[in-house]
Amino acid sequence: MNVSVGPFSGQFSQLSRRLEDEAQGVWAVHDRACERFESGEDVYLLSVGDPDLPTPPRVVQAGIDALHKGRTHYAPGRGEPCLRQTIADIETRASGKPCDPDEVVVFPGATNAIYSVLATLVNPGEGVVVAEPMYIGYEGIFRALDIRKQSFDLDADGGFAFSLAAVEAAITPETRVVMVNTPGNPAGNVIAEADLRALADICRERGLWLICDEVYSMITFDAPHVSLRRAAASLDNVIIIDGLSKSHAMTGWRLGWSVTSRALADRLLDFTSSTIFGCCQFVQDAAAFALTNDEEYIQGVREEYRVRRDYVCERVAAIPGLQCQVPAAGMFVMIDVRAIAADGTVFAQRLLDAAGVSVLPGLGFGENCRGYVRVSLAQPINVLRPAFDRIAAFVAETEGKS
């Protein structure tokens, strides 16, 4: 007996629907550029923060050695003891405050760490106060967890300066967490130690958790990074997120961590035991090696990004109609294109179509960056030079038509 069966029409979850169009608009220009690049077209990709620098060879070898030693089994839920001890020692030295390895939890990437922490702290419908511009990945996490984003603006025209008053104004009775990112993505802004200390005091007084995403902590140009853990007077409500993706060019290794109170670390272990069930042993071994043998490499990475930052800012300054603030840290430059196009998305689309250069529209980082685009420094000078030659020609032609 033949039965005619139509297309399956099973439903998708509300979570999946909340994420349905999250990435499409933000990454549309980049995705088109990648398709053209992969088909062999002459396209320059300045739209994504995936370092062109290789993972340090000795770190790669440490991972290979771990594989040969059979380090391919389940790892402890909190993370391998050697890695957690290494992170705890680094945090103790950097902050001047003792850090216990059991306060460290290891995740497959810093973004997963943030997701897990927020899932552990915030109920659906409750709020997280966060600055805009913000890392694009936060938006998807908020949507997935059905968390209210309570945003405040960093002053784009004032170098994306941090404002304690703006944070306080954004806090409501529904707020459970304040989250900051220093050094910041995309703007490369750094929150001063005094502001971090005052912010920690405010959150403590109001019974709020305070998360600080510090994944660019090793890529600072003007002064050494000051961690929230060092600045805060009390640590029981403080969460530090960090990782190796940018500093050690290990984006594909997927390794990040949180440093929290022991009580929260225990709750995170409960959550991760039901989700990720531990991270790869050999990746953790390589990470522990990287963190204890990296000073010369990090100095070189920092200097390379400084050279690229200076080059990009010089090129922008020489193009009439474009402006930028010189970032104090990180691997991105935000370019103000409002004199050319009111909307950075339109600018990015036209730049790709006309000149074959891909940049990321600023709107994805927040409404206050609608008139901006982000350029990644994850390309060498011999790529940045011809890319900016094209950008300069595109702007000149656009201005000539206006």
N, C-alpha and C positions, 0 to 999 in steps of 0.2 A: 504494500500500500504506500503510494507516494503522498507525502504531506508537504504542502507548500508552506514554507516558513519565511516570514518577512524579516526585515532587518531587526536585529536585537535593539531594544530601546530601554535598557536598564538605566537607572538614574545615577548621576554623579553626586558626590557629597556637597554640602554647603561650603565646606572648606575649599574644595577644588573650584567652586564657582567664585568664591571670593578672590582666588588667585588667577582667574581665567584670563584677564587681560593685563595683569600686573606687569609682566616683563615686556610684553609686545611693544607698547608705545615707547618705552624708555630705550630699548635696544634695537629698534627698527632700523635706524641708520647703520648701526654697527653690523647688524645681521646682513643687511644688503651688501655692505662693503666686504664682509667675509665671503659671501657667495661670489662676488666679482673677483676677489683676490684668489680664491680657490679655483676659479675657472681660468686663471692665467692672466687676468687683466692687471694693468699697471695701477695699483691702488696702494695708498699709504694708510696704515691703520694706527691712528693716534687716539683711539676711542676706548681702549681697555687697559687695565692695570695689571697685565701679566708680564712680569719682568723678562726682558730679552736676555738678561744675564743668566749664566748656568748655575745650577745648584753647585756649591763648592765640591770639587772632585773628591776631597777626603770625606765629605759627608755622604756622598754617593757610595763611596767604598765602604763606609761604616754600615750603610744599609745592606750592601751586597754581602759583607761579612756576616751580618746578623742572619740573613737568609740562609747562607751556607751552614750556619750553626743551628739551623732548625727553628729559628725564632718566627714561627708561622702559626702559632696556636692562639687560643683565647688569652687575652690579657686581663689583668685585674680591672674591675669596673672603674675605679678612680684613675687608673693609669699605672704604668710600670713604676715600681718604687724608685728606680734609678733616675728616671726623668722627673718625677715629682720632687725628689730630693734636690735635684739640680735647679729646678725652678724655684723651690723654696729658698735655697741658698742665695740665688740671684735676687729674689725679692727682699730677703733680709738685708743684704748689702745695699741695695738701691734705696730702701725705705728707712733703714735704721731701726726697723721694728721687726721682732721675731716673726718668722713665717714657718708654720709646721707643714710637713709634706701632706698631712691629711686635710689641709685646707686647700689643696690643689686638686682639681679634677681635669682630666685630659679628654679632649673631644676631637672628632675628625674635622678640624677647621674652626676658626674663631666665629664664623657665622652660625655654625651649629651650637657652639657654646652659648651665644647670645639667645638663640631660639630656646635652648634647654633652660637657661636661667629664667627667661621671661615666662616660659610655660610653668615653671616651678613657683613663680612669685605672683603672677597676675591672672585674675579670673576674666573670662569674657565680659566685655562691656566696661571694664575698669581702664584707667588711663595711664599712659606713659608720657612724661614730659620730655621732649627731645628738641634739639636745635635744628633749624634749617638754615643753610643747606646741610643735608645729612647723607650718609652712605645709602646708596640705592637699596641695598639688601634689607635695610630695616623695614621698609614699607611692606615687603612681602611677609616678613615675620609678623608684623602687626596684623595684617589681614588674615594670615593663617590662624592666628590665635584669637582673632576677633577682639583685638585690643584697640582702645581709642587712642589715636595719636593726638597729643596735646602739644602742638608745636609752637615755638617762639623763634623769631628771626634773629640771626646774626646780621649785623649791619654790613651789607655788601659794599656800600660806598665807603665804609670806614675800616676796610681790611678784614671784614667778617669778625669784628671784635665781639667777645663774649660779654654778656650783661647779666649780672646777678638779679637786677630788678626785673628783667624780662623773664627769667626763670620763675621768680616768685609770682609774677602776674599770671603765669600759665598754670600754676598749681591750683587744683580744685579739690573738693571733697572726694572725687572719684579717683584722684591720682594715687598710684601705688609705688611708682618708680620714676626717678629722674635718671635719664641716660645722656651721657656726654661722650664725645669722641675727641681725644686730644693725644697727639696731633691729629688734625681733622682731615677727613676725606669728604669733599673734594678740595677744600679751600687751603689746606696746609696751615691752618691757624692753630695756635698753641694757647691753651688756657694757663694763665699765670698761677703760680703756686698759691699766692694769697687768695685768689678767686676760688681755687679748688678747696682750700681750707674753709673759706666762708660757706661755700656751697655744701660741703660735708656737714658743717654745723647746722645749716638750715634744714637739710634733709633729716638729720638726727633729731632735731627739735620737733619736726612735724611727723615723725614716725614713718619716713619714706626710705625705701631702698635707693641706693645710688650706684649706678653702673658706669664704669669708665672703660670705653673701648680704646686700648692703647696699642693697636697692632702696628702703628708707625713709630713706636717709641724709639727705635734704633736709627731712624732716618730723620734726624734733626740737624739743621744747618747753623743756627745762630747760637744756640746754647744747649747743654745736655737736657734730656727729657726729665721732667719732674713728675713722678707718678702720684696719682691720687692717694695711693697707700702711704706715701711719704707725707703728703700734705694734711691728710685727715687726722684729727685729734683722736677719734674713736673709729674702730674698724669693724664693729659688729654688723653694720648695715652697708658696708662697702664691698663692691664686687669689681675686680679687675679682669678684663678680657685681653688676651694677647695671643700671639702666634708667630710662625716663622715664614709665612707665605711671601711677604714682601721683603723682609730684611735679609732672608737667606735664599730668595728665589726658589721657594718650595711650594708654589701654589698647588701643584698637582699631588703633592705628598699628603695633603689634608691633615694638618696638625695644628690644634689650638688648645687653649686652656683657660680655666677660670681660677682666680684666687679669691676666696671668700672666707666667711666664718666657718668653723667646723660644723655648726648646726646646719647651715645652708648646704655645705658640701655633702653632708649625709643625705639631705633631701634630693640633691642632684644625682647622687648615686642611685637612689630609688628610681628616679626618672630614667636615667641612662640604662639601667638594667632592663628596662622594658622597651628601649628604643635601639640604641646603637650597640649595646652589649660589648663595649670595649673597643679600643683602637688597635690597629696592627702593631704587633710587637716590634717588627723590624723597623717600622717608621719611627716608633718611639725611641728605639736605640740610636737611630741616626740623628734624631732631634736632640737627644741628650749629648751626643758627641758634638753636634753643631754648637750648642750653647756653651760648651766648655772649651772650644777650640776655634773661636770665631772672631777674636778682636781685630786681627789684621784684615780679615775679609770684610767685616762690617765697616771699618775705616775706609776701605776701598770703595765699597758700595755707596757709602755716604758721600764721598768725594765725587764719584761718577754722577750721582743724581744732582749734586750741587752744580757741576759743570753743565749738565743738561738744562737745569732750571735757569741758570744764568743765560744760556744761549737762547732759550725760548723767550724769556722776558725781554732780552735785547731785540729779538726779531719782532715781537709784538709791538714794542715801543717805536719801532721804525716803520710800522704800517699805519698810515693815517686812518682813523676810524676805529681802531682797536685799542683796548687798554687792558692792563692786568695788574693785580697786586702781586708783589713778589712773595711767594709762600715761604714760611719759616721752616717747613718740614714737609715730609711726604714725597710723593712721586707724581703730582699733578699740578697743573696751572689752570686757573679759571680765567677765561678771557671774556671781557665785556664787549659784546657785539652790538649793543643797542644803537650805536650811531649808524650801523649798517642795516640791521634788521631788528624789529621790535621783539621778535621771537627767535630764540636760539635754535629751536627745532627747525624752523624754516631755513635759517642760515646753514645748519648742518646738512640738511637735505640738499640744498642748492650747491653747497661746497662739494659734496660727494658727486653729484650729477655732473657738475661743470669741471671739477678739477681732480677728482679721484682721490680726495683726502677725507678720511673719516674721523670726526670728532664727536663727542657725546653731548647731546643737548642738555643744558643746565636745568631745565624744568624737572627732570627726573630727580633732582636733589632737593627741590622745593620751589614754591611759587616765587620766592624772592630771587631766584636764579633764572627766571624765564628768559631774560635777555643775555644769558651767558652760554658759553660752551666750555667743556672741560677737555684739555689736552693732556694725554698721558706722557710721562717721561720715560716710559718703558720701551724706548727705541733709541738707538745710538745716534750720534750727531750726523753720521753719514746718511741717515734716514730723515732726521728732523730737518736737515738743511734743504733738500729738494722739496720736502713736504711744505715747508714754510715759503719756499719760492712760489709754489703753486697757490698757497693761501694769499700771499701778497698780490699775485697777479689777479686772482679771483676778486679780491676786495677792490683793487684798482678798477677792474672792469665793471664791477657792480656800482661803484661810485660814479664812474663815467656815464652810466646809463640813467642815473637818478637825476 
